[in-house]
Amino acid sequence: MIENILNTQGPEDIESEKFKHVPVLISNFSAIRKNPEISPVVSELPNDFYNKESRRHSFEEARDAFEFVFDKEKLLYHLEQKENEESLAYIKQVRRCGLSLRDLYRFFDVSHRCVEKLYKLMPLLCKYKDNYWGSPQEEIKKEIFENLDDLEFPINFGEDSKFKEYVKNVLLEIKQLLMEKQLPVEKFHTLRKRIRLFASLVQPAAAENCGGNFHWLFFSLFKLSEEMGDHHDDLVSRGLNGEINYSESIVNVSPYIVSEFEKLKPFIERVCGLAE
């Protein structure tokens, strides 16, 4: 994947004044999506995120990764091309880095919301990606175009107590959703997104700690989120093809999802400063 990012980025962008090096979230993108094959214990992980400076550093890494990949003119170019794999790959890369940055806003900003244009842009790119090989999407493209100018990333970091409160609320929401044996598809998708939030939270630390404990925690959360996402994407595809009524779909919450998240929850609590 890093090769794809570099190939679509172009040497003139990589050697820009702002980026003297490839951001670690880009250079280690593929590496942290492979199992590090270690078995850490909870006490081995530091409570890195119960510290505003650590949160600031993680945010800056995610912002740098997005700004490294995102180029307005390049995105416009790929949106205007006839459907092809290279253009889709670039759109996915922008969306993926944008989602990570958006998720960190939710944890770190005092409002728990990201900047408005990024907030609007991410679901638009998602819709565009999901329908890429299907019907024309001129209306979605128009909305995307409207949210590309002056894309900036100011943030007002919340205090430690606000961060912990938000983490507790997300964990509680996940717990409540996992209590159900079946969920409407939209709630299942919400469950998946909440688990992905924690993958995004630890991703910068994982990229800087390749092969270590944060890598293991990110990979475990990422893998669980991706498996749930594959199931959800299948339902979306079948809905678009008219095979099912997507909005009325019911999804079984497998015991595997419950047990995997329960295994990971103490590690999340530890790195967020919630453990006793």
FENFENMO-V264102 format. One record per residue. RES is the residue in three letters. SS is DSSP state (hx for helix, st for strand, lp for the rest). PHI is phi in radians with two decimals (999 if undefined). Layout:
# FENFENMO-V264102
RES_SS_PHI ; RES_SS_PHI
This chain:
# FENFENMO-V264102
MET_lp_999 ; ILE_hx_-1.06 ; GLU_hx_-1.11 ; ASN_hx_-1.10 ; ILE_hx_-1.10 ; LEU_hx_-1.16 ; ASN_hx_-1.17 ; THR_hx_-1.44 ; GLN_hx_-1.29 ; GLY_lp_1.60 ; PRO_hx_-1.09 ; GLU_hx_-1.17 ; ASP_hx_-1.43 ; ILE_hx_-1.09 ; GLU_lp_-1.73 ; SER_lp_-1.21 ; GLU_lp_-1.06 ; LYS_lp_-1.24 ; PHE_lp_-2.00 ; LYS_lp_-1.42 ; HIS_lp_-2.57 ; VAL_lp_-1.35 ; PRO_lp_-0.96 ; VAL_hx_-1.09 ; LEU_hx_-1.18 ; ILE_hx_-1.54 ; SER_hx_-1.13 ; ASN_lp_-1.87 ; PHE_lp_-0.96 ; SER_lp_-1.26 ; ALA_hx_-1.06 ; ILE_hx_-1.39 ; ARG_hx_-1.69 ; LYS_lp_-2.02 ; ASN_lp_-1.12 ; PRO_lp_-1.30 ; GLU_lp_1.01 ; ILE_lp_-2.20 ; SER_lp_-2.31 ; PRO_lp_-1.24 ; VAL_lp_-1.89 ; VAL_hx_-0.97 ; SER_hx_-1.17 ; GLU_hx_-1.40 ; LEU_lp_-1.62 ; PRO_lp_-1.34 ; ASN_lp_-1.55 ; ASP_lp_-0.98 ; PHE_lp_-1.51 ; TYR_lp_-1.53 ; ASN_lp_-2.87 ; LYS_hx_-1.07 ; GLU_hx_-1.18 ; SER_hx_-1.15 ; ARG_hx_-1.14 ; ARG_hx_-1.07 ; HIS_hx_-1.10 ; SER_hx_-1.08 ; PHE_hx_-1.09 ; GLU_hx_-1.09 ; GLU_hx_-1.12 ; ALA_hx_-1.18 ; ARG_hx_-1.12 ; ASP_hx_-1.09 ; ALA_hx_-1.12 ; PHE_hx_-1.12 ; GLU_hx_-1.17 ; PHE_hx_-1.18 ; VAL_hx_-1.44 ; PHE_lp_-1.33 ; ASP_lp_-2.47 ; LYS_hx_-0.97 ; GLU_hx_-1.14 ; LYS_hx_-1.18 ; LEU_hx_-1.13 ; LEU_hx_-1.03 ; TYR_hx_-1.03 ; HIS_hx_-1.22 ; LEU_hx_-1.21 ; GLU_hx_-1.55 ; GLN_lp_-1.36 ; LYS_lp_-1.07 ; GLU_lp_-0.87 ; ASN_lp_-2.72 ; GLU_hx_-1.15 ; GLU_hx_-1.13 ; SER_hx_-1.14 ; LEU_hx_-1.09 ; ALA_hx_-1.07 ; TYR_hx_-1.18 ; ILE_hx_-1.04 ; LYS_hx_-1.11 ; GLN_hx_-1.11 ; VAL_hx_-1.07 ; ARG_hx_-1.09 ; ARG_hx_-1.09 ; CYS_hx_-1.17 ; GLY_hx_-1.16 ; LEU_hx_-1.11 ; SER_hx_-1.08 ; LEU_hx_-1.15 ; ARG_hx_-1.04 ; ASP_hx_-1.11 ; LEU_hx_-1.23 ; TYR_hx_-0.99 ; ARG_hx_-1.10 ; PHE_hx_-1.39 ; PHE_hx_-1.72 ; ASP_st_-1.28 ; VAL_lp_-1.07 ; SER_lp_-1.54 ; HIS_lp_1.03 ; ARG_lp_-2.31 ; CYS_lp_-1.61 ; VAL_lp_-1.01 ; GLU_hx_-1.05 ; LYS_hx_-1.18 ; LEU_hx_-1.17 ; TYR_hx_-1.05 ; LYS_hx_-1.39 ; LEU_hx_-1.19 ; MET_hx_-1.09 ; PRO_hx_-1.13 ; LEU_hx_-1.16 ; LEU_hx_-1.14 ; CYS_hx_-1.11 ; LYS_hx_-1.06 ; TYR_hx_-1.10 ; LYS_hx_-1.10 ; ASP_hx_-1.10 ; ASN_lp_-1.84 ; TYR_lp_-1.00 ; TRP_lp_-1.62 ; GLY_lp_-1.81 ; SER_lp_-1.32 ; PRO_lp_-0.98 ; GLN_lp_-2.26 ; GLU_hx_-1.06 ; GLU_hx_-1.17 ; ILE_hx_-1.13 ; LYS_hx_-1.04 ; LYS_hx_-1.05 ; GLU_hx_-1.16 ; ILE_hx_-1.06 ; PHE_hx_-0.98 ; GLU_hx_-1.20 ; ASN_lp_-1.99 ; LEU_lp_-1.78 ; ASP_lp_-1.41 ; ASP_lp_0.92 ; LEU_lp_-1.44 ; GLU_lp_-2.15 ; PHE_lp_-2.32 ; PRO_lp_-1.22 ; ILE_lp_-2.55 ; ASN_lp_-1.99 ; PHE_st_-1.14 ; GLY_lp_-1.39 ; GLU_lp_-1.27 ; ASP_hx_-0.98 ; SER_hx_-1.13 ; LYS_hx_-1.20 ; PHE_hx_-1.09 ; LYS_hx_-1.10 ; GLU_hx_-1.07 ; TYR_hx_-1.15 ; VAL_hx_-1.02 ; LYS_hx_-1.05 ; ASN_hx_-1.15 ; VAL_hx_-1.17 ; LEU_hx_-1.08 ; LEU_hx_-1.14 ; GLU_hx_-1.08 ; ILE_hx_-1.10 ; LYS_hx_-1.01 ; GLN_hx_-1.14 ; LEU_hx_-1.20 ; LEU_hx_-1.26 ; MET_lp_-1.27 ; GLU_lp_-1.57 ; LYS_lp_-1.39 ; GLN_st_-2.38 ; LEU_st_-2.34 ; PRO_st_-0.98 ; VAL_hx_-0.99 ; GLU_hx_-1.17 ; LYS_hx_-1.25 ; PHE_hx_-1.11 ; HIS_hx_-1.12 ; THR_hx_-1.09 ; LEU_hx_-1.00 ; ARG_hx_-1.06 ; LYS_hx_-1.16 ; ARG_hx_-1.19 ; ILE_hx_-1.17 ; ARG_hx_-1.12 ; LEU_hx_-0.94 ; PHE_hx_-1.26 ; ALA_hx_-1.09 ; SER_hx_-1.10 ; LEU_hx_-1.05 ; VAL_hx_-1.62 ; GLN_hx_-1.05 ; PRO_hx_-1.05 ; ALA_hx_-1.14 ; ALA_hx_-1.11 ; ALA_hx_-1.13 ; GLU_hx_-1.53 ; ASN_lp_-2.27 ; CYS_lp_-1.04 ; GLY_lp_1.59 ; GLY_lp_-1.82 ; ASN_hx_-1.16 ; PHE_hx_-1.17 ; HIS_hx_-1.03 ; TRP_hx_-1.05 ; LEU_hx_-1.17 ; PHE_hx_-1.07 ; PHE_hx_-1.01 ; SER_hx_-1.12 ; LEU_hx_-1.21 ; PHE_hx_-1.08 ; LYS_hx_-1.07 ; LEU_hx_-1.10 ; SER_hx_-1.10 ; GLU_hx_-1.16 ; GLU_hx_-1.09 ; MET_hx_-1.16 ; GLY_hx_-1.13 ; ASP_hx_-1.07 ; HIS_hx_-1.15 ; HIS_hx_-1.14 ; ASP_hx_-1.08 ; ASP_hx_-1.10 ; LEU_hx_-1.16 ; VAL_hx_-1.05 ; SER_hx_-1.09 ; ARG_hx_-1.15 ; GLY_hx_-1.17 ; LEU_hx_-1.12 ; ASN_lp_-1.47 ; GLY_lp_1.37 ; GLU_lp_-1.39 ; ILE_lp_-2.43 ; ASN_lp_-1.60 ; TYR_hx_-0.95 ; SER_hx_-1.11 ; GLU_hx_-1.81 ; SER_lp_-1.22 ; ILE_st_-2.05 ; VAL_st_-2.05 ; ASN_st_-1.30 ; VAL_lp_-1.61 ; SER_lp_-1.23 ; PRO_hx_-0.98 ; TYR_hx_-1.05 ; ILE_hx_-1.08 ; VAL_hx_-1.09 ; SER_hx_-1.16 ; GLU_hx_-1.13 ; PHE_hx_-1.22 ; GLU_hx_-1.08 ; LYS_hx_-1.17 ; LEU_hx_-1.53 ; LYS_hx_-0.97 ; PRO_hx_-1.07 ; PHE_hx_-1.22 ; ILE_hx_-1.08 ; GLU_hx_-1.06 ; ARG_hx_-1.10 ; VAL_hx_-1.25 ; CYS_lp_-1.64 ; GLY_lp_1.38 ; LEU_lp_-1.64 ; ALA_lp_-1.23 ; GLU_lp_-1.21
